[in-house]
């Protein structure tokens, strides 16, 4: 099975304010269901979610939670069916970005089932809503980001571009690795660049909140600052930043951008926080190699 691509799902739901007391009661049923799930009482949770849905009629949050119960019980097909149902009701989510949580969950299930095309489709549904990544006749930011990486390197890209925190960052990371493992190196480069820019932008904002005079200089300097901070080194591990840098180097190498690859592998090889990717980068610097491709039943598409 393909190695785990991503990501811990962390959804923090705060009860919204309701003018209608009945709606508030139904939300409390949903929250009681969440509490029962946290305690491993899946039967109780399922009953509470179903009651909330029956009372409300349309309740995508509860539909998604039922999908989570099915996953806990090992019923992948039923989980997918629930996630699809919740996504089809996405316009009714109280927190609109929860529609992307549904897609991430579905993608994770499809990955576990090795149904990679369906996984890819779900991740692309997330990415297509990323305004920074969209390309149109009059908007070519993505192409320019990739061009600047090839022509000027990673430091210049991170000096030029700062993006707000995005719901799509995890999808870019997962697609970047998936495209690397299926031999589609050019789209891998663009997705991994976006994942890295989103992560680095968050780190830079964190540092500026603590020092208004902070200014990004180089990725190497930023990595040193991250290593000196427990919060930032934890953030890098949790978001897979070093993994993305490692595989960006690999995809760039396969695409013919050797010097950019060597520069990135050198940085990762010098970071104790990179874990496994530190050792892998050291191996790459001695003798670059590409990882074996995974088998995907359907023909690759760009």
C-alpha positions in Angstrom: 0.0 0.0 0.0 1.2 3.5 -0.7 2.7 5.2 2.3 0.5 7.4 4.3 0.3 10.7 2.5 -1.3 12.9 5.0 -2.7 14.2 7.6 -4.3 14.4 11.0 -7.8 15.9 10.7 -8.4 18.4 13.5 -11.9 19.9 13.5 -12.7 22.2 16.3 -16.4 22.9 16.4 -17.8 25.7 18.5 -21.6 25.8 19.0 -23.0 28.6 16.9 -25.5 31.1 18.2 -29.0 30.2 17.3 -32.0 32.5 17.4 -34.3 29.4 17.2 -34.4 27.3 20.4 -35.2 24.1 18.5 -32.2 24.6 16.3 -30.1 25.1 19.4 -31.5 21.9 20.9 -30.5 20.0 17.7 -27.0 21.4 17.8 -26.7 20.2 21.4 -27.7 16.7 20.3 -24.9 16.9 17.7 -22.4 18.1 20.4 -23.6 15.3 22.7 -22.9 12.9 19.8 -19.4 14.2 19.5 -18.8 13.8 23.2 -20.1 10.2 23.0 -17.7 9.5 20.0 -14.8 10.9 22.0 -15.6 8.4 24.7 -15.8 5.5 22.3 -19.6 5.2 22.7 -20.3 4.9 19.0 -23.8 3.4 19.3 -24.9 6.3 21.5 -23.3 8.8 19.2 -24.9 7.3 16.1 -28.4 7.5 17.8 -27.8 11.1 18.7 -26.6 12.1 15.3 -29.6 10.4 13.6 -32.0 12.1 16.0 -30.5 15.5 15.2 -30.8 14.8 11.5 -34.4 13.6 11.9 -35.3 16.7 13.8 -33.5 19.1 11.5 -33.9 17.5 8.0 -30.6 18.8 6.7 -27.6 18.6 8.9 -24.4 18.0 7.0 -22.2 18.2 10.2 -24.1 15.2 11.6 -24.0 13.3 8.3 -20.2 13.7 8.3 -19.9 12.6 11.9 -21.9 9.4 11.1 -19.3 8.8 8.3 -16.6 9.0 11.0 -18.4 6.4 13.1 -18.5 4.0 10.1 -14.8 4.5 9.6 -14.1 3.7 13.3 -16.2 0.5 12.8 -14.2 -0.4 9.6 -17.1 0.2 7.2 -15.3 2.2 4.5 -18.0 1.9 1.9 -20.7 3.2 4.3 -18.3 6.0 5.4 -17.8 7.1 1.8 -21.5 7.1 1.3 -22.0 9.4 4.3 -19.2 11.7 3.3 -20.7 12.1 -0.2 -24.1 12.8 1.4 -22.5 15.5 3.6 -20.7 17.0 0.7 -23.8 17.2 -1.4 -25.3 19.2 1.5 -22.3 21.4 1.7 -24.1 24.7 1.2 -25.8 24.1 4.6 -22.6 23.8 6.6 -22.7 26.4 9.4 -18.9 26.7 8.9 -18.5 26.7 5.1 -14.9 25.4 5.2 -16.2 22.1 6.7 -17.0 21.1 3.1 -13.2 20.6 2.7 -13.0 18.5 5.9 -15.5 16.1 4.2 -13.3 15.9 1.1 -10.2 15.3 3.1 -11.9 12.5 5.0 -13.1 10.9 1.7 -9.6 11.2 0.2 -8.1 9.5 3.2 -10.5 6.5 2.9 -9.9 6.2 -0.8 -6.2 6.2 -0.2 -6.6 3.4 2.4 -8.5 1.5 -0.2 -5.8 2.2 -2.8 -8.5 3.9 -5.0 -6.0 6.6 -6.0 -8.0 8.1 -8.8 -10.9 8.8 -6.5 -8.5 10.2 -3.9 -7.0 12.5 -6.5 -10.4 13.7 -7.6 -11.4 14.6 -4.0 -8.1 16.5 -3.4 -8.5 18.3 -6.7 -12.0 19.4 -5.6 -10.3 21.2 -2.7 -7.5 22.7 -4.8 -9.9 24.1 -7.4 -11.3 26.5 -4.8 -7.8 27.8 -4.0 -7.8 31.3 -5.5 -4.0 31.6 -5.3 -3.6 28.5 -7.4 -6.3 29.1 -10.0 -5.1 29.9 -13.5 -7.1 31.9 -16.0 -6.6 34.0 -19.2 -5.6 37.0 -17.2 -4.2 35.4 -14.0 -1.0 33.3 -14.2 0.4 33.4 -10.6 0.9 29.6 -10.4 2.9 29.6 -13.6 5.0 32.5 -12.4 5.7 30.8 -9.0 7.0 27.7 -10.8 9.0 29.8 -13.3 10.7 31.8 -10.5 11.5 28.6 -8.6 13.3 27.1 -11.7 15.0 30.4 -12.6 15.8 31.9 -9.2 15.5 29.2 -6.6 13.5 28.6 -3.4 14.7 31.6 -1.5 13.5 34.0 -4.1 10.1 32.4 -4.3 9.7 32.7 -0.6 10.8 36.4 -0.7 8.3 37.2 -3.5 5.2 35.3 -2.3 3.3 35.3 0.9 -0.1 33.6 1.0 -2.8 33.6 3.7 -3.4 30.3 5.6 -5.4 28.1 3.2 -7.8 25.2 3.6 -6.0 23.7 0.5 -2.5 23.5 1.9 -2.8 19.8 3.0 -4.3 18.9 -0.4 -1.4 20.5 -2.2 1.0 18.5 -0.1 -0.8 15.3 -0.7 -1.2 15.8 -4.4 2.5 16.8 -4.7 3.6 13.6 -3.1 1.1 11.5 -5.1 2.2 13.0 -8.4 5.9 12.4 -7.5 5.0 8.7 -6.7 3.2 8.4 -10.1 5.9 10.0 -12.2 4.1 13.3 -12.8 6.9 15.6 -11.8 5.8 19.0 -13.1 2.5 19.1 -11.3 4.2 17.7 -8.3 6.6 20.7 -8.3 3.7 23.2 -8.5 1.7 21.6 -5.7 4.6 21.2 -3.4 5.7 24.8 -4.0 2.2 26.0 -2.9 2.2 23.7 0.2 5.6 25.1 1.2 4.7 28.7 0.6 1.5 28.4 2.7 3.5 26.8 5.6 6.4 29.2 5.4 4.0 32.2 5.3 2.4 30.9 8.5 5.8 30.7 10.2 6.8 34.2 9.0 3.6 35.6 10.4 4.2 33.9 13.7 7.7 35.4 13.9 6.5 38.8 13.0 3.9 38.7 15.7 6.7 38.4 18.1 9.2 40.7 16.4 7.7 43.4 14.2 11.1 43.9 12.6 11.5 40.3 11.5 12.0 39.9 7.7 12.4 36.7 5.8 15.9 36.4 4.3 16.6 32.7 3.4 15.0 29.4 4.0 18.1 28.3 5.8 17.8 31.1 8.3 14.1 30.4 8.7 14.8 26.8 9.4 17.3 27.8 12.1 14.7 30.0 13.7 12.2 27.1 13.6 14.6 24.7 15.2 15.1 27.2 18.1 11.3 27.3 18.8 9.4 24.3 20.2 6.2 25.6 18.7 7.7 26.1 15.2 9.6 22.8 15.1 6.4 21.0 16.1 4.5 22.9 13.4 7.0 21.8 10.8 6.7 18.1 11.8 2.9 18.2 12.0 2.5 19.8 8.6 5.1 17.8 6.8 7.2 20.8 5.8 10.5 18.8 5.6 8.8 16.0 3.7 7.5 18.6 1.2 10.9 20.1 0.8 12.5 16.7 0.2 10.0 15.6 -2.4 10.0 19.0 -4.1 13.8 18.4 -4.5 13.0 15.0 -6.0 10.5 16.2 -8.4 12.7 19.1 -9.5 15.6 16.7 -10.0 13.4 14.5 -12.2 12.3 17.6 -14.1 15.9 18.6 -14.8 16.4 21.3 -12.2 19.4 19.7 -10.6 20.9 22.7 -8.7 17.6 23.6 -7.1 17.3 20.0 -5.9 20.8 19.9 -4.5 20.2 23.2 -2.6 17.0 21.8 -1.0 18.5 18.5 -0.1 21.4 20.3 1.5 19.1 22.3 3.7 17.0 19.3 4.8 20.2 17.2 5.3 21.4 19.9 7.7 18.3 20.0 9.9 17.9 17.7 12.9 14.2 18.5 12.8 13.8 16.7 9.5 14.0 13.3 11.0 13.8 10.6 8.3 14.1 13.1 5.6 17.4 14.3 6.9 18.9 10.8 6.3 17.2 10.5 3.0 18.5 13.9 1.9 22.1 12.9 2.8 21.7 9.8 0.7 20.4 11.9 -2.2 23.4 14.2 -2.0 25.8 11.3 -2.3 23.9 9.6 -5.2 20.5 11.1 -6.3 17.7 8.6 -6.9 14.0 8.5 -7.6 11.7 6.4 -5.5 9.8 3.6 -7.3 6.5 4.5 -8.8 3.3 3.2 -7.3 0.9 1.2 -9.4 -2.2 3.1 -10.4 -4.7 1.0 -12.4 -5.9 3.9 -14.6 -3.6 5.8 -16.9 -2.0 8.9 -15.4 -3.4 12.3 -16.3 -2.0 15.8 -15.9 
